[in-house]
Amino acid sequence: MTGMIGYSRRSLLRLGGTVAAGALALPPAERPWTEHPWTGRRDGTRRGDPREDGPFAALRRAWRDVTAGSGFDAAAEPYRSRLAELGAAAARHRDAMRPGTSSLWPGLPFPSFTATPARLRAMARAYALPGTGLTGDAGLAAAIADGVDHYRRRVYAAGAEATGNWWHWRIGVPRALLDAALLTDPHLGGRRAGALLEAVDHFAPECVLDDYDGTSTGANRVDLCTVRLLRAVLAADPDGAARAVAALSPVFPYVTDGDGFHRDGSFLQHTWVPYQGTYGASLLSGLATLFAVLRGSPWEVTDPNRQVVLDAVERSFAPFVHDGLCMDLVSGRAVGRGPYGDHARGRAIAAAVLLLGETASAAERARWRSMVKGWALRDTVRPMPRAAEREDLGFHARLVALLNDDGVPAAAEPAGHRLFPESARAVHRGRGWCAGLSMASDRIGHYEHGNGENLRGWHTGSGMLHWWAEGHGDQYSDFFWDTVDPCRLPGTTVAARRPADGAGAAWGDTRPPVRWAGGATDGRYAAVGQHLTGLESTLEAFKSWFFLDDAVVCLGAGISCEDGVPVETVVDNRRTGARLTVDRTAGWAHLEGHGGYVLPCARLRTLREERTAAPERPPAGRAVTPAGGGPAVAAGEGRATRDAARPDAATGDTVTRGYVTLWLDHGVDPASAGYLYLLMPGASPAATRARAADPGWVRVLAGSRHRQGVHVPSLGVTAVNFWGGGTAGPLTASAPCAVLVRERGDGTATLTVADPRRDLEELTVTWDRPVSAVSHGHPLLTSAVTGRRLTLTWGRLADRAGASHTVTVRLG
């Protein structure tokens, strides 16, 4: 008997035992035997077997209902049609199965880590679900059992050496195979089930849960616990189930660095990467599934710290979901995984939230249902029910029931600001628009690449400003990352020197040696700043964003570089063919249907272009990712067509998308350049023109590498990022900090401070404004002097993780 396990003859998995001529020695579980090693009986069962009744039978049913789908009428549409399609596909897979030495199906050569196990699981769901035409079909179950065992023999055999990506061996493959085995249990049979369990113990042994580090943290830990739990259910092993559930506990508590949930709402994976969109969504979905499956069982998750996960729905995930999509700034290297991936990630979060709600409190469940209903109703780009119908029938049933429930109001987008200093991210919502900012620091990488993905995301952390106005939910969805000029991401300041593909260390360790990335927010407005140093560049800049009701004031200063190339600040780069109007005399520009810009147009450069690219492929069998050129037009507005990538080597497929780019040229090797512009999402030409004609609407208090600040009289807002101590307008600070003051119009004001660098033992802030009293203080406030001016002294801020702290005062 011969077999292919691995990618080549040289890298065949090495099995225990000897290899005869052209034959692999059988692992112990394949040799003749009389007793099942887990049950003591040849058929794998025993009298009173808990796999036949009791808690494990209940767990198998719960696993089927939660993961395969339930809660719908199989005879009603669209379920009737979808289930019939599932059954037809399962029949085709059954009939096409040709077990051989190098594959289970022709065209899917081993190791086929993803496709082959996925087919077996899909067939198992057709067996387990009603209405497929193959429900409970013994012939289908036998084919599935044969396929699982064949794949186990040829690829996933106990005693073998794993090659390639560890994830396939410890999570992806065993979960799919165990899932298929449980959905068709007991057809696998005791002998073959024992061999599968032995293989799981070899590749994903229980000891992977001993230490919470390495690849056993965050979402990976939840997946590993799921694999070990499924293994325990198949083996009817109560101790194994208990250990798998207990190993979830390290996931729950807040962390202060690295992987997991942070108190400010950040979620990190791979130590330095904000990851609510993929790993975070996987973690949330995994925990929601386990909470639901284990509810009422002897192994129900009762750790009190599970509340951290429930709180994360609104603290960590919801802020990054906009009208049903999950913002790319928390999706790491996954941003290029096909078009409309942001909407797919948003649906995954929505599905997890609804499922998690079934084990949450009544109050949490009510809030979450309103929130998800709002997301679903506003996602007109990829309507959520239509997509769920194809992806997850259980989610579809819950979602349709929710949408049809007139007693549940649809929650609106929450206005205001959320700042995440632990992950160098910010989200701001105004009326009819939303923006998301990504930065880098000594804690957070510029970008993540790995497994051949996202090789040109270099400048994501250089101040990329995503924004959405009404009607533009697909702005970054439709092959944006494949076709955009990667050196001109919106909002960034960059040296026009193209890094190599995959520049910097993999897995997010592209951190710059600077500490400032954060700011101060009172929950409505914000002063956010970044001390930027370029990726593999001498570029340095001090960038500030002041987020207001209908605009973002963007300030830059101290821009210097010695790379010998031009330096640019990209005002915007919109995937659109919309009409661009520029009034250089009045100092404004407007992009029809998108919004307006107020800026010194004498320095403005614009470009309209069509960019062609080969879409990024999954790591196995992918083509080289897009390649592009430099600026095609030096001044004015031009039109160009450039290749952003070579055609896909395998298919020749390419996509073309149009872009309108606006940028400010700081020249070659600037010494201390700067910029000022206003972004007005959703603004009309008239509103943009009026703002440009009102120079007093915003007053710049400082615009240097030492301080950057603005005053907006109509809003009562004064905000300053102090890169060093000093004075800007009416505010003075003793050390680097961010300060935001808002006069409310009722005789009171709030003053908010933060320590983005996280190194202050003491901070004194003076506001040159008469104040009669401090009406609401703060525990860190050590001194408050009122009178002709307000002087506040704060104690140690260094260990407050860059958080904002607010006091309320009564004006004199």
ZAMARGU-4260 file (C-alpha; in steps of 0.2 Angstrom, whole numbers, plus 5000, padded with zeros to 4 digits):
<rodrens>
0) 5000/5000/5000 | 5007/5017/4995 | 5002/5034/5001 | 5006/5052/4999 | 5006/5062/5015
5) 5014/5079/5012 | 5019/5089/4998 | 5033/5079/4989 | 5041/5062/4991 | 5055/5070/5001
10) 5043/5078/5013 | 5032/5063/5015 | 5026/5062/5033 | 5037/5049/5042 | 5026/5036/5050
15) 5032/5025/5064 | 5037/5008/5059 | 5046/5002/5044 | 5042/5005/5026 | 5042/4990/5015
20) 5045/4991/4996 | 5032/5003/4990 | 5021/5001/5006 | 5019/5012/5022 | 5019/5002/5038
25) 5002/5003/5046 | 5001/5013/5062 | 4996/5004/5078 | 4977/5008/5076 | 4977/5000/5059
30) 4984/4983/5065 | 4972/4968/5070 | 4965/4971/5087 | 4952/4965/5098 | 4948/4979/5110
35) 4944/4997/5107 | 4958/5007/5117 | 4945/5020/5123 | 4930/5008/5127 | 4937/4991/5130
40) 4925/4984/5116 | 4928/4979/5098 | 4914/4989/5092 | 4919/5004/5101 | 4904/5004/5113
45) 4899/4997/5130 | 4884/4995/5140 | 4877/5012/5146 | 4889/5020/5133 | 4886/5039/5136
50) 4888/5041/5117 | 4871/5032/5115 | 4862/5041/5128 | 4866/5054/5142 | 4875/5070/5141
55) 4886/5065/5126 | 4871/5061/5115 | 4864/5078/5120 | 4880/5086/5116 | 4880/5078/5098
60) 4862/5084/5095 | 4867/5102/5102 | 4882/5102/5090 | 4872/5097/5075 | 4858/5110/5079
65) 4870/5124/5082 | 4883/5121/5069 | 4873/5113/5055 | 4858/5124/5057 | 4841/5123/5065
70) 4826/5134/5069 | 4819/5133/5052 | 4805/5124/5042 | 4814/5113/5030 | 4798/5112/5019
75) 4797/5132/5017 | 4807/5142/5006 | 4821/5147/5004 | 4826/5132/5016 | 4818/5119/5004
80) 4829/5124/4990 | 4845/5127/4999 | 4843/5110/5008 | 4839/5101/4991 | 4855/5110/4984
85) 4865/5103/4998 | 4859/5086/4996 | 4862/5086/4977 | 4880/5092/4980 | 4883/5078/4993
90) 4876/5066/4980 | 4888/5072/4967 | 4903/5071/4980 | 4898/5054/4985 | 4897/5048/4967
95) 4913/5056/4962 | 4923/5049/4976 | 4938/5039/4970 | 4949/5034/4985 | 4967/5032/4978
100) 4985/5034/4984 | 4986/5052/4981 | 4968/5059/4982 | 4950/5055/4988 | 4943/5065/4973
105) 4951/5068/4956 | 4957/5085/4955 | 4960/5087/4974 | 4977/5080/4976 | 4983/5077/4994
110) 4986/5085/5006 | 4971/5095/5001 | 4970/5102/5019 | 4955/5113/5015 | 4945/5106/5001
115) 4944/5088/5005 | 4939/5089/5023 | 4927/5103/5019 | 4918/5091/5006 | 4917/5077/5019
120) 4909/5090/5032 | 4897/5096/5019 | 4891/5078/5015 | 4889/5075/5034 | 4878/5090/5035
125) 4867/5084/5021 | 4866/5067/5031 | 4861/5076/5047 | 4850/5090/5041 | 4831/5087/5036
130) 4825/5090/5018 | 4841/5086/5009 | 4835/5070/5001 | 4849/5061/5009 | 4844/5064/5027
135) 4849/5048/5037 | 4855/5039/5021 | 4865/5025/5026 | 4874/5024/5010 | 4880/5042/5011
140) 4885/5039/5029 | 4896/5025/5024 | 4904/5035/5010 | 4908/5049/5023 | 4915/5036/5035
145) 4926/5028/5021 | 4931/5046/5015 | 4936/5051/5033 | 4946/5036/5036 | 4954/5036/5019
150) 4960/5054/5022 | 4966/5049/5039 | 4976/5035/5032 | 4984/5045/5018 | 4986/5062/5026
155) 4981/5063/5044 | 4989/5047/5051 | 4995/5045/5069 | 5014/5044/5070 | 5016/5056/5055
160) 5027/5072/5055 | 5017/5087/5051 | 5024/5098/5037 | 5018/5116/5031 | 5007/5127/5041
165) 5004/5121/5059 | 4986/5127/5058 | 4980/5114/5046 | 4986/5100/5057 | 4980/5106/5074
170) 4964/5115/5070 | 4958/5115/5052 | 4959/5097/5047 | 4954/5089/5064 | 4939/5100/5067
175) 4932/5096/5050 | 4935/5077/5051 | 4928/5077/5069 | 4913/5087/5064 | 4909/5075/5050
180) 4912/5060/5061 | 4900/5067/5075 | 4886/5072/5062 | 4886/5054/5055 | 4890/5045/5072
185) 4890/5030/5074 | 4894/5025/5056 | 4912/5028/5057 | 4913/5013/5069 | 4923/5010/5084
190) 4939/5004/5076 | 4940/5019/5063 | 4934/5031/5076 | 4949/5025/5088 | 4961/5028/5074
195) 4955/5046/5071 | 4956/5050/5089 | 4973/5043/5090 | 4978/5055/5075 | 4970/5070/5084
200) 4980/5066/5099 | 4996/5065/5089 | 4994/5082/5080 | 4983/5091/5092 | 4988/5083/5109
205) 4980/5089/5125 | 4997/5097/5130 | 4994/5111/5117 | 4982/5118/5131 | 4995/5117/5145
210) 5002/5135/5142 | 4994/5150/5136 | 5007/5157/5124 | 5013/5154/5106 | 5000/5148/5094
215) 4988/5143/5109 | 4981/5161/5113 | 4966/5171/5108 | 4956/5164/5094 | 4968/5150/5091
220) 4965/5144/5109 | 4946/5144/5107 | 4949/5133/5091 | 4960/5121/5100 | 4948/5119/5114
225) 4934/5116/5101 | 4945/5102/5093 | 4949/5094/5110 | 4930/5095/5115 | 4925/5087/5099
230) 4937/5073/5102 | 4931/5071/5119 | 4913/5070/5113 | 4917/5057/5100 | 4927/5047/5113
235) 4913/5050/5126 | 4927/5056/5138 | 4920/5066/5152 | 4937/5071/5159 | 4943/5076/5142
240) 4928/5087/5139 | 4931/5095/5156 | 4949/5099/5152 | 4944/5106/5135 | 4932/5118/5143
245) 4943/5123/5158 | 4957/5128/5145 | 4945/5142/5139 | 4948/5152/5155 | 4964/5161/5150
250) 4955/5168/5135 | 4942/5178/5145 | 4952/5190/5157 | 4958/5207/5150 | 4976/5208/5145
255) 4988/5223/5146 | 4999/5218/5131 | 4998/5205/5117 | 4984/5194/5112 | 4967/5196/5119
260) 4954/5209/5124 | 4961/5225/5131 | 4951/5236/5143 | 4949/5250/5130 | 4940/5238/5118
265) 4955/5233/5108 | 4957/5215/5102 | 4975/5209/5097 | 4981/5193/5089 | 4999/5190/5083
270) 5004/5202/5097 | 5004/5218/5087 | 4989/5217/5075 | 4972/5224/5079 | 4961/5209/5073
275) 4942/5210/5078 | 4938/5207/5059 | 4945/5190/5057 | 4953/5182/5072 | 4942/5191/5084
280) 4926/5186/5074 | 4932/5168/5074 | 4935/5169/5093 | 4917/5177/5096 | 4909/5164/5084
285) 4918/5150/5092 | 4914/5155/5110 | 4896/5158/5105 | 4895/5141/5098 | 4903/5133/5113
290) 4892/5143/5125 | 4876/5137/5116 | 4882/5119/5114 | 4887/5117/5132 | 4872/5126/5140
295) 4864/5115/5152 | 4877/5101/5151 | 4889/5095/5165 | 4902/5106/5156 | 4893/5122/5154
300) 4905/5137/5153 | 4903/5146/5170 | 4919/5155/5172 | 4914/5173/5178 | 4926/5181/5167
305) 4916/5175/5152 | 4907/5192/5155 | 4922/5200/5147 | 4917/5192/5131 | 4899/5198/5132
310) 4905/5215/5136 | 4916/5214/5120 | 4901/5214/5109 | 4898/5232/5112 | 4916/5238/5117
315) 4926/5229/5105 | 4916/5223/5090 | 4902/5235/5087 | 4912/5251/5085 | 4921/5243/5070
320) 4904/5237/5061 | 4897/5251/5050 | 4881/5247/5041 | 4884/5228/5041 | 4903/5229/5036
325) 4918/5226/5047 | 4931/5240/5044 | 4947/5233/5036 | 4958/5242/5049 | 4955/5228/5061
330) 4957/5214/5049 | 4976/5212/5047 | 4982/5203/5032 | 4965/5197/5027 | 4960/5213/5019
335) 4963/5206/5001 | 4954/5190/5003 | 4942/5193/4989 | 4929/5206/4985 | 4917/5212/4998
340) 4927/5203/5012 | 4922/5217/5024 | 4904/5213/5022 | 4907/5195/5025 | 4917/5199/5041
345) 4902/5210/5046 | 4890/5196/5044 | 4901/5184/5053 | 4901/5196/5068 | 4882/5198/5067
350) 4879/5179/5066 | 4890/5177/5082 | 4882/5191/5091 | 4864/5184/5088 | 4870/5166/5093
355) 4879/5173/5109 | 4863/5182/5113 | 4855/5166/5117 | 4866/5163/5132 | 4867/5182/5137
360) 4856/5192/5149 | 4839/5198/5143 | 4845/5216/5143 | 4861/5211/5133 | 4851/5201/5121
365) 4838/5215/5118 | 4852/5228/5114 | 4861/5216/5103 | 4846/5211/5093 | 4842/5230/5090
370) 4860/5233/5084 | 4861/5218/5072 | 4844/5223/5065 | 4850/5240/5061 | 4866/5233/5053
375) 4856/5221/5042 | 4843/5234/5037 | 4857/5247/5032 | 4868/5234/5022 | 4861/5237/5005
380) 4877/5233/4996 | 4877/5214/5001 | 4860/5212/5009 | 4863/5201/5025 | 4848/5189/5023
385) 4852/5185/5005 | 4870/5181/5009 | 4866/5171/5025 | 4854/5160/5015 | 4869/5154/5005
390) 4881/5153/5020 | 4872/5148/5036 | 4854/5143/5037 | 4854/5144/5056 | 4859/5162/5056
395) 4847/5165/5042 | 4833/5159/5052 | 4838/5169/5067 | 4840/5185/5056 | 4824/5183/5047
400) 4814/5181/5063 | 4823/5196/5070 | 4819/5207/5055 | 4801/5201/5055 | 4799/5205/5074
405) 4791/5222/5074 | 4794/5223/5093 | 4812/5225/5090 | 4818/5242/5085 | 4832/5244/5073
410) 4846/5253/5082 | 4854/5268/5073 | 4873/5271/5071 | 4879/5278/5087 | 4886/5296/5085
415) 4902/5300/5093 | 4920/5295/5095 | 4928/5279/5101 | 4947/5279/5103 | 4957/5263/5105
420) 4975/5268/5111 | 4980/5250/5114 | 4978/5246/5096 | 4981/5263/5088 | 4964/5264/5081
425) 4950/5277/5081 | 4932/5277/5075 | 4921/5292/5073 | 4903/5294/5068 | 4894/5310/5062
430) 4877/5312/5055 | 4877/5301/5039 | 4895/5297/5039 | 4908/5286/5048 | 4928/5286/5048
435) 4941/5274/5054 | 4959/5278/5057 | 4974/5266/5058 | 4991/5271/5065 | 5007/5262/5071
440) 5018/5263/5086 | 5030/5253/5096 | 5015/5242/5101 | 5006/5241/5084 | 5014/5236/5067
445) 5012/5247/5052 | 5004/5232/5043 | 5004/5213/5044 | 5009/5201/5030 | 5011/5182/5031
450) 5007/5166/5021 | 5010/5177/5005 | 4995/5188/5009 | 4994/5207/5010 | 5012/5209/5003
455) 5009/5228/4999 | 4999/5234/5014 | 5015/5244/5019 | 5007/5260/5023 | 4991/5255/5032
460) 4998/5261/5049 | 5004/5278/5041 | 4988/5287/5046 | 4976/5278/5034 | 4959/5286/5035
465) 4945/5276/5029 | 4928/5285/5028 | 4911/5281/5022 | 4897/5293/5017 | 4879/5287/5014
470) 4877/5276/4999 | 4896/5271/4999 | 4896/5255/5009 | 4906/5247/4995 | 4920/5260/4995
475) 4934/5248/5001 | 4925/5232/4996 | 4925/5230/4977 | 4943/5224/4974 | 4950/5240/4983
480) 4965/5232/4990 | 4969/5223/4973 | 4968/5239/4963 | 4972/5254/4974 | 4990/5262/4972
485) 4997/5254/4988 | 5009/5270/4990 | 4994/5281/4990 | 4982/5275/5004 | 4970/5289/5009
490) 4976/5300/5024 | 4994/5294/5024 | 5010/5303/5023 | 5023/5293/5013 | 5040/5294/5004
495) 5037/5289/4986 | 5050/5275/4987 | 5042/5258/4984 | 5046/5245/4997 | 5049/5227/4992
500) 5034/5216/4993 | 5033/5209/5011 | 5044/5223/5018 | 5047/5221/5036 | 5045/5206/5047
505) 5030/5195/5045 | 5015/5193/5056 | 5014/5211/5061 | 5031/5215/5069 | 5033/5230/5058
510) 5032/5242/5073 | 5041/5259/5072 | 5052/5265/5087 | 5040/5278/5092 | 5027/5279/5106
515) 5014/5292/5102 | 4999/5285/5094 | 4983/5290/5102 | 4974/5305/5109 | 4960/5312/5120
520) 4942/5310/5118 | 4926/5315/5127 | 4916/5302/5118 | 4909/5315/5106 | 4925/5324/5099
525) 4943/5319/5099 | 4961/5325/5096 | 4971/5311/5089 | 4989/5311/5085 | 5003/5300/5078
530) 5022/5302/5078 | 5025/5294/5062 | 5041/5286/5056 | 5041/5277/5039 | 5042/5259/5036
535) 5060/5256/5030 | 5062/5274/5027 | 5070/5290/5035 | 5053/5298/5034 | 5047/5307/5050
540) 5030/5317/5053 | 5019/5323/5066 | 5001/5320/5061 | 4985/5326/5070 | 4966/5323/5067
545) 4953/5333/5075 | 4936/5324/5074 | 4921/5335/5074 | 4902/5334/5070 | 4904/5336/5051
550) 4922/5337/5047 | 4939/5330/5051 | 4953/5344/5053 | 4969/5336/5047 | 4986/5344/5052
555) 5003/5339/5048 | 5020/5346/5053 | 5039/5342/5055 | 5038/5332/5039 | 5056/5327/5035
560) 5065/5314/5025 | 5081/5309/5017 | 5076/5295/5005 | 5080/5306/4990 | 5062/5305/4984
565) 5046/5316/4985 | 5036/5315/5000 | 5017/5316/4999 | 5002/5317/5010 | 4987/5308/5002
570) 4972/5319/5005 | 4961/5305/4998 | 4960/5291/4986 | 4943/5286/4981 | 4937/5271/4971
575) 4925/5281/4960 | 4922/5288/4943 | 4913/5303/4951 | 4916/5321/4945 | 4929/5331/4954
580) 4927/5349/4955 | 4942/5360/4961 | 4941/5379/4965 | 4959/5383/4967 | 4955/5402/4970
585) 4943/5398/4984 | 4953/5384/4991 | 4941/5369/4990 | 4937/5353/4981 | 4922/5342/4979
590) 4919/5324/4974 | 4902/5322/4968 | 4892/5310/4979 | 4906/5308/4991 | 4910/5324/5000
595) 4921/5340/5001 | 4938/5346/5005 | 4944/5363/5011 | 4963/5365/5008 | 4977/5376/5000
600) 4973/5371/4982 | 4989/5379/4975 | 4998/5364/4982 | 4985/5351/4977 | 4989/5338/4964
605) 4975/5327/4957 | 4974/5311/4946 | 4960/5301/4938 | 4965/5284/4933 | 4960/5266/4929
610) 4970/5253/4938 | 4970/5235/4933 | 4975/5221/4944 | 4975/5202/4946 | 4965/5199/4962
615) 4974/5192/4977 | 4972/5173/4978 | 4973/5162/4994 | 4990/5157/4999 | 4990/5140/4991
620) 4991/5143/4972 | 4991/5162/4972 | 4998/5174/4959 | 5010/5188/4962 | 5000/5203/4970
625) 4998/5219/4961 | 5013/5230/4956 | 5011/5248/4951 | 5020/5263/4946 | 5023/5280/4953
630) 5014/5296/4950 | 5008/5298/4932 | 5004/5316/4933 | 5015/5329/4941 | 5002/5343/4942
635) 4984/5347/4938 | 4972/5334/4935 | 4977/5320/4923 | 4970/5304/4916 | 4981/5288/4915
640) 4979/5269/4914 | 4992/5259/4923 | 4995/5241/4927 | 4993/5238/4946 | 4998/5220/4944
645) 5002/5206/4932 | 4988/5196/4926 | 4985/5180/4936 | 4997/5167/4930 | 4984/5153/4931
650) 4969/5161/4923 | 4974/5178/4916 | 4959/5186/4926 | 4961/5204/4930 | 4950/5218/4937
655) 4950/5236/4933 | 4943/5250/4944 | 4943/5269/4943 | 4951/5280/4956 | 4952/5299/4960
660) 4967/5304/4970 | 4971/5320/4978 | 4987/5323/4987 | 4999/5337/4993 | 5017/5336/4986
665) 5030/5341/5000 | 5045/5339/4987 | 5060/5329/4988 | 5068/5327/5005 | 5058/5340/5014
670) 5066/5347/5030 | 5050/5353/5040 | 5035/5352/5029 | 5017/5353/5034 | 4999/5353/5029
675) 4981/5358/5034 | 4965/5352/5026 | 4947/5348/5031 | 4938/5333/5026 | 4920/5335/5025
680) 4912/5317/5022 | 4895/5318/5013 | 4895/5337/5011 | 4887/5346/4996 | 4897/5358/4985
685) 4887/5372/4993 | 4892/5367/5011 | 4910/5364/5005 | 4911/5381/4997 | 4903/5390/5012
690) 4916/5382/5024 | 4930/5387/5013 | 4923/5405/5013 | 4923/5405/5032 | 4941/5406/5038
695) 4935/5409/5056 | 4926/5392/5057 | 4942/5384/5063 | 4957/5393/5070 | 4974/5384/5070
700) 4982/5387/5087 | 4999/5378/5083 | 5005/5368/5068 | 5023/5363/5072 | 5033/5347/5077
705) 5031/5353/5095 | 5012/5357/5096 | 4997/5355/5085 | 4980/5362/5090 | 4964/5370/5084
710) 4950/5381/5091 | 4932/5379/5084 | 4921/5393/5091 | 4905/5387/5085 | 4907/5370/5094
715) 4916/5377/5109 | 4930/5365/5106 | 4949/5368/5109 | 4960/5354/5106 | 4979/5352/5106
720) 4991/5338/5104 | 5007/5343/5114 | 5022/5333/5106 | 5032/5342/5120 | 5027/5354/5134
725) 5023/5372/5130 | 5008/5383/5125 | 4995/5383/5111 | 4982/5396/5112 | 4974/5396/5129
730) 4981/5379/5134 | 4998/5375/5142 | 5005/5358/5146 | 5020/5353/5156 | 5024/5338/5146
735) 5019/5328/5130 | 5000/5325/5131 | 4983/5327/5122 | 4971/5339/5128 | 4953/5342/5123
740) 4942/5356/5130 | 4923/5358/5126 | 4912/5372/5132 | 4895/5366/5133 | 4885/5382/5132
745) 4877/5380/5149 | 4890/5388/5159 | 4900/5372/5161 | 4915/5364/5151 | 4924/5348/5151
750) 4943/5346/5150 | 4950/5329/5144 | 4968/5324/5145 | 4978/5308/5140 | 4996/5302/5140
755) 4998/5294/5123 | 5016/5290/5126 | 5012/5282/5143 | 5027/5288/5153 | 5020/5303/5163
760) 5023/5303/5182 | 5014/5320/5183 | 5006/5332/5171 | 5000/5350/5174 | 4988/5358/5162
765) 4983/5376/5162 | 4967/5383/5153 | 4968/5402/5152 | 4949/5404/5156 | 4940/5410/5171
770) 4933/5394/5181 | 4924/5395/5197 | 4924/5377/5202 | 4928/5359/5198 | 4910/5351/5198
775) 4916/5333/5194 | 4934/5328/5197 | 4944/5312/5194 | 4953/5300/5205 | 4970/5304/5197
780) 4968/5323/5199 | 4980/5328/5213 | 4977/5347/5212 | 4964/5359/5205 | 4967/5378/5206
785) 4952/5389/5200 | 4950/5408/5197 | 4956/5418/5183 | 4963/5402/5175 | 4961/5384/5178
790) 4977/5374/5183 | 4975/5355/5185 | 4988/5343/5191 | 4987/5325/5187 | 4996/5310/5196
795) 5004/5295/5187 | 4996/5293/5170 | 5010/5281/5164 | 5000/5265/5168 | 4983/5271/5162
800) 4986/5263/5144 | 4984/5280/5135 | 4966/5282/5141 | 4957/5298/5142 | 4952/5306/5158
805) 4939/5320/5160 | 4934/5333/5173 | 4919/5345/5172 | 4921/5363/5178 | 4909/5378/5180
810) 4915/5393/5171 | 4918/5409/5180
</rodrens>
